[in-house]
């Protein structure tokens, strides 16, 4: 009787072991899913969220994840499950408690902002029709022009040197194209669970922007690096820009570059979205439009605002209807809708949300639904919370106004940049809206297609916001 060859013996062993090994792997996977499901079983959410990321991936890939999150908290309550280890909340008090942050000094940067407000007005004036000079209007895409403004401001106040987009009427660093492409790639990777690739040593380095690139984020990084290196050599005694502030607070080396570059990314996109959102709601609500321009004209006539030059932040904040419009625009359509997820401590936590106590296991991700907390919040803003009505901010009930304001202040989210970034953004928004509607009238070129928007990673890509402009002479 012939003996079995060694190869046949190995093959036989492998074939015999394959089924039990496969079963063990499958059992490990199933048990892992069951463990994930079980640890957050007391939180409600869409049917598949306890065992898979499918629902969440579909929401992110849709470009309307903010609406998905809004529907979830409306249906399942102020804290709901959106993935196996991910919760979201619409409760403002709870969200404020888990997002405490330590602030940095906030330098006075208003003169730098004024420079670019003037440049924005001059640029819009080139496209505006004028009856006095019999000049026709040229349609203008605010989806591009407003980011030129916010990029120039944040590069100036962040790095001490402007990119010069407004003067060139061009995206000098190809930032808008790179940002749109980068956000789409990042959004898809996040939705499909490939976000970890960015941190992989070899792959992450290969797919990340490089300062050797001739366009996009890489080009911006190279230019920012040059500016940061040059700024290090100058005095930081005066509170002149964010870089000086960072250096005085002990930030150095590559951390200084990363901090400054993050200010540009965070500060330009969110502020540009806020200004365009507010302008669209003003343009499409004639009653609000007329009331705002009456307030602006009266402010100039009465001396509250200057006849020439740029309105100061303090002067703009004295105008109640302008302030109400800014808050209402960012409430009804938050400019940034990232989840801003946090991780609970290893020991877990017991929290109270809307009067009910919850135990959240350690290591759980918790994000927030901007749409639910702001736009859909009928308990705070009334049954008409879904509509744009600035007058809701002119109420005499001080307690209610305080609560509304505290909630609205969260609209820019929380993070390392918020202390500086939010304040600068609000200065930009108030000044830009005041000066643009002081000098010009705007009408949508095609009211049936006001703009195109797509939510990627919580930031809105806004395209084709075409308007016709007329000088107010």
Secondary structure, DSSP 4 states (H G I P E B T S, - for coil): -PPPPHHHHHHHHHHHHHHHHHHHHHHHHHHHHHHHHHHTTTS-BSGGGGT-SHHHHHHHHTT-HHHHHHHHHHHH-SEEEEETTEEEE--HHHHHHTT----------HHHHHHHHHHHHHHHHHH-BBTTTTBPP--EEHHHHHHHHHHHHHHHHHHSS---HHHHTS-TT-HHHHHHHHHHHHHHHHHTT-GGGGGSHHHHHHHS--TT-SSHHHHHHHHHHHHHHHHHTS---S--SHHHHHHHTT--HHHHHHHHHHHHHHHHHHHHHHHHHHHHHHHT-HHHHHHHHHHHHHHHHHTSS-SSSPPPHHHHTT-HHHHHHHHHHHHHT-SB-----EE--TT-EEEEETTEEEEE-TT-EEEE-HIIIIIT-HHHH-TTTTS--GGGGG-S-HHHHHHHHHHHGGGG--STTHHHHHHHHHHHHHHHHHHHHHHEEEEESSTT---EEEEETTEEEEE--EEEEEE--
